[in-house]
Each structure stands twice: as C-alpha cells, then as structure tokens.
Amino acid sequence: MRLGARTGVIATVACCLLLGVTAVSAGAAIARAPFKTRSVTCRGGASSCIAVVSLAGGASNERLRIALSDTDLKLVGVSAKPAFVHGAYQLSRGTYSLGGSLYTTTLNAVQSIPKGATLTLRFAVPSQARACGSVSKGITHLAVAKLGAKQGRGLFSCQQANAVSNTWLLRFNAHESVSSFSVNEVRYACKLVPSLPQNTQCDGGGTRVKFSAPTGP
C-alpha cells in the first residue's frame, strides 16, 4: 500500500480546504486586511527550536513574530496538523532581525480550517541541514539533516541522500512498499509528511532525508 492513501472523509475535507487555497490566491477567500501581529515563542535551545501556531479559523495577512531560542537558527521545516490542512495556508516574506533572534513572516490561511489545527515551524543551525541537487527525475527539493549527535560515516552526505530518494522512487514506480527499506546497509523508515514542498521524509542512521516526490494510487 502506498503512503499517499487517505480516507474518504479526510480526502473530502482536504478537497474543500484546497479549494479555499485557490480562492486565497484569487483574493476571494481571504480579504487583504491590515496586518495583525501575533507573537510566538520558539521553544528549544542553541541548536534547534520549534514554534507552534494555531491555524483554527484561518488568518488574513497576519504577521508572525517568532522569538528564536538562539541567534544562529534558520527555518528548516514547516508542517501542518492534521494532515488534510496541508496546502490550506501560505507563509510569505520571511525575514530575520534583532541579530538573528527574531523571525518574522506573514501568514494567510483559509477560514474553514477547524479548531485544533496547528502549524509547526522548525528552526535549526544551518550545519545540521544540507540542501542537495537531485539526480533522479521526479525527485526535487532534496535535503539531508542530522537527527542526533552521531551519524554513520558518509550518511550525512548528498550522495547518500540521493541513494535514499532514488531507492524510494524505484520502489514507488515498481508498486513496492516505500515505508521501509535499506540503502548501503542502513535501514530507513519513510512516510508522507504534511509540509511543502518536501512531502516525503526518510529517517535512518541518525539522519533525515527529505524530498518532494510523486504521490497517488
């Protein structure tokens, strides 16, 4: 079974939310109101932190001011919960100020987002994540990040990241399971994640490989 499967209920809700996103782009679902500011604390330490923002009821030109836990952190990932909210929001004009301790971005989200929905922004020092050029057609936005203090030799590399994403794609095209497999004797567990544009992540060997990959039945 492929990771892109969804229940009928979630698919129906997601469809409605995505229609709302189209309206956002057209300026229909969210009026361009004056900026409203929301202050958020990014909880963590010197190497990383996580900021959680409520999406309930949507947002219109809302400025998020996120106080980072250190001055060397950069945005490395954004995800939404529950999964069907993926695509129903938009972040833009992200900037750093106050010596790198404050991150400011503008949030727009459709009004139909239900209570309890959240947006998680993850920040980390740049050395813990590495962008890679993909050698596989159909795989884009490839990156590898450190999950802990120790990684196997050569695993925090673009060569290994490409090997993982290419193996995922070959298995996907062959209609084989992509939830787990081994690459160079390292076991990876993969899943779909509600983030843009990197919708797939594979964890293994103390690293996380993320990329944009095809989905479908």
N, C-alpha and C positions, 0 to 999 in steps of 0.2 A: 504494500500500500504506500502511496506517495505522501510526502509531508504536506502537499497542497490541499488535501481533503478538508472539507469543512462541513458542519451540519447544515441542514436546510434552513434552520432558524437563523443561525449566525450569518449564512450567506445572504438571506433576505435583509437582515438589518444592515449588513455591510454594504449591500447594494444601495439602500436608501441613503446611508452616510456618504457614499462615494458620489451619488447624485448631488448631494449637498455640496461636496467639494467642487464639482463642476460649476455649481451656482456661485460658489465663492469666487472662482476665477472670473466669472462673468459679472461679479459685483451685485448679484441678486440676493444670495443667502445672508451675506454679512455686509451691513452698511459700513461705509468708511467713516466711522465716528472718530472724534478726537481721541488722542492717545490716553489710555488709562494705565497706571503703573501698578505692578504687583511685585513686592519684594520677596525673594525666596532665598533660603539658606541652603548651600550645597554642603552636605554632611560627609565628612571624611577626614583625610589627613594630608600630609605633604605630598603623597604620590598619586592620590585619586580622591574623588568625591562624587556624590550622587545628589541631584536635585529633583524632587518630585513635585509636579504641578497638577492641580485638578483641571480636568477638561469638561466637567459637568456643565451643561448649559451653553457651551461654546464660548467664544471670545471674539471681540471685534477690535482690531488694532491695539491689542493690549501689550504694553511694554513690560517685559520680564526683566527685573534687575536681580541677578543671581550672585550672591556673595560667595566667592570660592574659598576653599579652605587653605589655599596657598597661591603664590603669585606665578608659579610655573605651569599651571594646569591649562589644558586646551580641551575643547569639546571633541570627544572621540566616538560618541554614540547617542542616538535618540531612539526611544521605543515607546509604544503606547500600550495601555492595558485597559480593557480586554482587547484581544487581537483584532476584532472587527472595527475598532476605531482607527486602525492603521489607514492612513490616507485621508482621514477626515479633518486634518489640521494642517497648518502651514507655519513654519518658522522662517523669519527673514531678517536681514540687516543685523547679523550678529557682530558685536564689537567687544573688545576688551579695554578696560580703563582702570584708573587708580593703581597703576603699576602692575596690572595683570590680575588684580584681586577681585575685579568685578566684571561679570559678563552680562551684556545687555542684548536682548533680541526681541523681535515683535512677533506676537502670537495671534493667529486667526484660526478659528475653529467653528464648525457648523453648530447651530443651536440645538440640533436634535441629539447631540451626544448625551448619553444617560448619566445619572448620578453614579458616582464611584469610579468613573473613568479617569485615568491619570496619564500624564506624560512624564517620562523619566529621562533626564539628561545626564550623561556620564562624562566626567572630565578626568583627564589623566595627564601625567607628564609626557611630552612627545616621545621620549625614548622608549616608552612602553608600548608604542604602536608604530607600525611601519606600513606605508602605502606601497602597493606593488602593481606592476604592469602585468595584466593577464595575457597568457599565451594561448588561451582557449577561446574560440569563438563561442559566444553565448554567455561568457562569464565576464563581468565588469566590476569595477569598484572593489578590487581585491585588496585585502589588508590582513596583517597578522599582528596580534597583540600578546603581551605577556600576561598570564593569569596569576603567576606566583613568583617567588624569588628564584626558582630553579626551572630551567628548561633543558631538555636533552640537546646534545650537540647538533647544531645545524637546524634545529626546529624553528627557531625564531629567525627565519630567512624567507625571502621571496621565492626561492627555489622550492622549498618545502610547501609554502602556501599554494604555489601553482600546482604542485603534485596532488595536494589535497583537493583543490577545486576541480582539477581535471578528472580525478578519480570519481568525484561526486557526479560530474556531468556525464561521464561514460556510463556509470551505473544508472543514472536517470534515463538516458537515451535507450538503454537496454532493458528498461522496465524492471530493474532490480531495486532492492531496498537501498535507500540512501540514509537511513537513520544511523547506521554504524558500519565502519569498515576500517581496514588497516592500510597505512601508507608507510613504507620503509620501516616496517615492524613496529609502528606506533598506532595504537587504536584511537580512532576519532568517533565522537558521538555528534551527530548533526541534527539540526532542526530548523524549521522556519521561525523567523522572529519578526515581530511587528515593527519594523524600522525601515526607513528609506535612506539611500537606495539599496543598502545591503540587507537583503531579506533572508539570507541563509548564514548560519554560523556553525562551525565545527570545532569542538574542543578536544584537545589531546596533547599529551606531552608537555603540559604546563603552558600551552598557548591556545589562542582562539583565532581561527581563520574565518574571516567574514567576507562575503561577496554577494553581488547581485546575480541571481540565477533564474532560469525559467521555472515556471510552476504550471500546474494543470493536471487533468486526469490522465 
